[in-house]
Amino acid sequence: MEGRLDIDRRTGIVTGAGTGIGRALAVELGRREGDLLLVGRRIEPLEETADLVRSAGGRAEVLAADLTDAGAIDRVADAARARGPVDLLVNNAGNVRAGRLEDLPEQDVLAMIALNLTAPILLSRALLPSLKESAAERGSVLLAISSGIALTGLPFYTVYAATKAGIAHFGEALRREVHGTGVHVATAFPGATDTDMMTSSTAGEDLGFGRRPVPDVVTEILAGLSAGEHEINTAAATRRRMQDLNKTDPLAVDALLAPRLESFEAAVRTHRSI
């Protein structure tokens, strides 16, 4: 931790801003007088988020873009820079497809890698000079939304875990790379959260997937960011206990999960947001 961070009156981008954690983050940043470019694939939910941001006291424009499309990263970065100095980037957009690795369609594997890992790396790369330039006055913020699965890899989420762990380690490496520039690089690790992304999964508290309300998760993310934290874990207590055990005795986690593999697979096999 490097001391408190002012997250008021930030100007920049929130990706995946049409629903869930992205929408809630945008609204709360709007409440702090943020001036946001809201990015997502569908214009209608983005417009709804923009209205909420404006009602909360912020400013918002929308840009419908699939970040995995050719040229989309440059288009989004150019649109952000055209609005003025950029001192905020929230890489939130993501997707998931659960199931046995050998049963996952290749296109779903590639879609997760493209949106969860490649796109935020490329968008960070494109905007890093702007974030550095804006950092002189009070620092810039680069926040990535990873997942608790990045901290404890779970069966039937092999590719998703790889992408989320990848973006977490990208943030860790980048944080060290930009040390002293004024760019604050942070990663959030939500556990199961009550978002549209989770509606196709039936896994619940009995399998460690008790879902936390979006407002609670976002409040903790912004509180951690304001406190200057670089890694912000919002997982529920049951998942925290598994994460702690995984650090000290990973094979014990294997043993804990083994008797529940069949029920776990049945609960998540339809989990898909692609």
N, C-alpha and C positions, 0 to 999 in steps of 0.2 A: 504494500500500500504506500502511496506517495502523498497522502494528505487529501483533503476534501476537494471535490471537483464540482464546479458550477455547471449545472446542466440547463439552466434557464436561458431563454432567448437564443437557442441554437438554430442554425440554418443548415439544412442538408437533406439527406435522403433516408426514408424508411422503405425497405423492400418488403414484399409480401404484406402490404399495408391494408389489404381489403378485408381481412378477417382476423380473428383470433388474437394472438399475442402482438402481431404487427399493428393491428388496428388499435388495440388498447395502449400500446407504447406511443403511437402517434397522437392519440387523444391526450395522454398525460403530458407529452412534450408540448402539445398545443396549449395545455393549461399553464405551462411555463413559458408561454409566449413564443413558442417555436415557429419557425417559418420552414415548412416542410414540402418536399417533393415526394409524393406518395406513388410508389411503383408497384404494379401487380399485373396479372394477366387480364383481368376483367374490369372494364371501366365502371360498371354499375356499383359494385361494392366499394371501389376506390372513391367514387363520388360521395357515397354514404359516409365513408370515413372522413373525407374532406369537410363535409358539413358538420360532423361532430367536432373536428379539430377547430373549425371556425367558431362554433358555438362555445367551445371551451376557452376561447380567447387567442387562438393562434391563427396562423396563415397557412394555406395549403393550396397546392396545385397537384394535378394528377397526371400520370403518364402510364398508359397501358402498354406493357411490354413483357414478352417472355424472355427472361434473361438468358435463356439457353439458345435463342435464335442468333444467327449470324448478324453481327453489327449492333446487337441490342445493347451491349455494354457501353460502346462508344456513344450511342444515342442517349442513354441515360446519363452518362458522365457529362456529356456536352450540355444536356438540358439543365443539370445541376449547376454547372459552372456559369451558364448564361444567366442564372438567377442572382448571382453575386458570390461572395466568399463562402466557401464550404467548410464548416467546422464540425460536421456531424455526418457519420455514415453508420446506419444500422442495417447489417446484413441479416435479415430475418427470413426471407423467402426460403421455403424448403418443401420437400415431399417425402413420402414414405411408401414402401411396399414390403410387407412382411411375408414370410413363408420360407420353406426349405430352400436352401441355396440352389439345389439342382432343379427346382421347380420354377424359379424366378425367370420370367421372360427376359431375354437379353435387352430389349428396349426399356424395361423397367429398371434394370441394373444401370444402364447408361443414363437414364433420366435422373436417377438419384445422384449419381456422380456429377452430372452436368449442373444441376441446380443447387445441390447442397454443398458442393466443394469447388468445382471449377468456377462457377459464376461469382461467388463472393470473393474468391482469390483475384479474379480478373477485375472486378469492380473496385476492390481495394487498391489494386495496382494502378488502375486508371486515375483514381482520385487521391492517391497518397500525396502527390506534389501539392495539390490544393489544400489538403488537410495540414501539411507541413507549413505552407505559406500562411494559413489562417491561425496557426498555433501560437504565433508570437505574442498575441495580446493576452489570451487566457487559456490557451491549450485547445486542442481538438479532440474529438471523441470518435473512436472506431469500435463499434460494438457488434459482436457476432452472437447469434442465438444458436447454440449447439444443442445438446441434449444430455440428460442423465445417462443415456445409453453409451455416450462417449466415455463415461467414467467406469461403467460396468457393462461390458458387452453381453448382450442377452441372445439366446438362441432364437432363430427365425428372424433376426434383425441384422444379419451379417453385413450386408452391404450398407444399410442405413448406419450401423455402428461405425463402419469404416469411414464413411463420409463425415460423420459428426465428430469422430475422434480426429480425423484429418483437419477439419476446420479449427478445432481446439488447439492442435499443435501448430497449425499455421499462425494462430494468434499469439501463442507463446513465443514462437520464433520471431515473429514480426515485432512483438513488444520489445524484445532484446535488440533487434536491429534498429529500431527508431528511438532507442533510449536517448534522452537528452534533447529530442526535437520538439517536445511539447505535445506529441500525439499520444493520447491515452488509449491503449489497446486493451479491450476487455472482452471476456467471453462469458456468456450466461449458460447455465446447465439446467434447464427446466426438466422436471420429471413429467409424468403423465399429467396433462393439463386439459381442462374441459373445453376443447376447441373443436371446430368442424373437422379438423384433421384426424381426430380420434373417433369419430362417429362410426366408422366401419370396423372398429375393434370392440369385442365384447369382454376383453380382459379387464378385471376389476381388482378390488383391494385384496382379494384372496390370492391373486397372482402377483401382487406388488405393483398394480397399476391403478391404485386409488387416485382419482383425478382431482387436482386442485383447481379452484376457481381462477379464471384468467386475471381478474383484478388483483388477487392476492399475489400471484406470480409476478405480475408487472410491477406492483408496489415494491416487492423485494428486489427486483432487478434494478429499478431506479434508485432505491435506497443504497444498494451496494455500489452502484456507479457513483452516486453522490459522495459516498464515503471513500472513493478512490480505490475501490477493489478492482482487481484484474480478473478474478475468477469468482463468479457469483452462482452459487448452487441453490436452487429453489425446490429441490426434490422433497417429497413427503418423508415422514419419519421412517416408514418401513423401507423405502428405497435407500435412505441415508445409511441405515444399518447394514444393508447389503453392500453398499459402496465401501463402508468402513471395513467390513469383513473381506472384501475383495482385495483391499490393500495389504492385509496381513496374511490371509490364507485363501487364495483364489480357488484352490481345489475344494475348500469347504463350500464355496458358492456352487461349484459343479455338483457336489453331493446334495446340496439343498434343492437345486433345480431339477435334478434327475428324476425324482418320483413324480414330478408335475409336468414333464415334457409333453405328454400326450394332451393333457387338458390345456396347456399353454398353447400348443400348436393349433388346437381347435379354436381357441379364443381369438387368435390373431391372424389366422390364415386369410381372412377377408380384409385385413387392414391395408388399405390402399388409398392414397390421395393424389395419385398421378393422373 
